[in-house]
Amino acid sequence: MAKVLVIDDSPMVRAVLLDYLDRLGHQSLAAASATEALSICTASQPDLVIKDLYMADTDPTELMQDLRRCRANLPIVVCSTSGQKHEIFVAIQNGANDFLLKPFALQDVATLIERYVG
């Protein structure tokens, strides 16, 4: 069982991912802001983060750096729309381990959990 932190400012995206993670038997955590994400990361030490590339309250690379300070080897998967491919590339250059293009198949989430958590 993995502990997965979902960071997205969309309540719908969070709800869908949390429901799916719960059905897979994983422990799911959710944050709607960078501040909340860092608090949860520090307190709960997740095994994996699935993060929306753009959050209203922070720069995309700044939050990844803060998450890395929380846990240096924390796998981070960024999500974004297909229209932001360049930004995803930049996120990978700045510390993201992988990416999901929105809309994505839920099975892709399971594959990433297997890849990074086992």
C-alpha positions in Angstrom: 0.0 0.0 0.0 1.4 3.4 -1.0 0.7 6.7 0.7 -0.1 9.2 -2.2 -0.5 12.9 -1.8 -2.6 14.5 -4.5 -2.0 18.3 -4.9 -4.6 20.0 -7.2 -6.6 23.1 -6.8 -9.5 21.4 -8.7 -11.9 19.8 -6.2 -13.2 17.4 -9.0 -9.7 16.2 -9.9 -8.9 15.6 -6.2 -12.1 13.7 -5.6 -11.7 11.5 -8.7 -8.1 10.6 -7.8 -8.8 10.1 -4.1 -11.6 7.8 -4.9 -9.5 5.8 -7.4 -6.6 5.5 -5.0 -8.9 4.4 -2.2 -10.4 1.7 -4.5 -6.8 0.5 -5.3 -6.2 0.1 -1.5 -3.7 3.0 -1.2 -3.8 5.7 1.5 -4.7 8.9 -0.2 -4.0 12.4 1.0 -5.2 15.6 -0.6 -4.1 19.3 -0.7 -5.7 22.2 -2.5 -2.8 24.6 -1.9 0.9 24.7 -1.6 0.8 25.5 2.1 -1.5 22.6 2.8 0.6 20.3 0.6 3.8 21.1 2.6 2.1 20.7 5.9 0.7 17.3 4.8 4.1 16.3 3.3 5.9 17.1 6.6 3.4 15.4 8.8 2.6 12.3 6.7 5.7 11.6 4.6 4.0 10.3 1.5 5.5 7.8 -0.9 4.5 9.6 -4.0 3.1 13.0 -5.0 0.7 13.6 -7.9 0.7 17.4 -8.4 -1.0 19.8 -10.8 1.6 21.7 -12.6 0.0 25.1 -12.0 -1.4 26.0 -8.6 -2.9 29.4 -8.0 -0.8 30.0 -4.9 2.7 29.1 -6.0 5.2 28.7 -8.8 5.4 25.2 -10.2 9.1 24.6 -9.6 9.1 26.3 -6.2 6.6 23.8 -4.7 8.6 20.9 -6.1 11.7 22.3 -4.5 9.9 22.7 -1.2 8.6 19.1 -1.4 12.1 17.8 -2.1 13.2 19.6 1.1 10.4 17.7 2.9 11.8 14.4 1.5 14.8 14.4 -0.9 13.9 11.3 -2.8 10.1 11.9 -3.0 8.8 10.9 -6.4 6.8 13.7 -7.9 4.5 13.3 -10.9 3.1 16.5 -12.5 -0.2 16.7 -14.3 -1.1 19.3 -16.9 -3.1 19.7 -20.1 -1.6 18.7 -23.4 -1.4 22.4 -24.4 1.4 22.8 -21.8 3.9 20.3 -23.1 6.8 22.7 -22.9 6.0 23.5 -19.3 5.9 19.8 -18.4 9.4 19.5 -20.0 10.6 22.3 -17.8 9.0 20.7 -14.7 10.9 17.5 -15.5 14.1 19.5 -15.8 13.4 21.1 -12.4 12.8 17.9 -10.5 9.6 16.2 -11.5 10.0 12.4 -12.0 7.2 12.0 -14.5 4.1 13.5 -15.9 0.5 12.8 -16.8 -1.3 14.7 -19.5 -4.9 15.7 -18.7 -7.2 14.1 -19.3 -5.5 10.9 -18.3 -6.7 7.3 -17.9 -6.9 6.3 -14.2 -4.9 3.1 -15.1 -2.0 5.5 -15.8 -2.0 6.5 -12.2 -1.8 2.8 -11.1 1.1 2.3 -13.5 3.0 5.3 -12.0 2.4 4.1 -8.5 3.8 0.7 -9.4 6.8 2.3 -11.1 7.8 4.6 -8.2 6.5 2.8 -5.1 6.4 -0.8 -6.2 
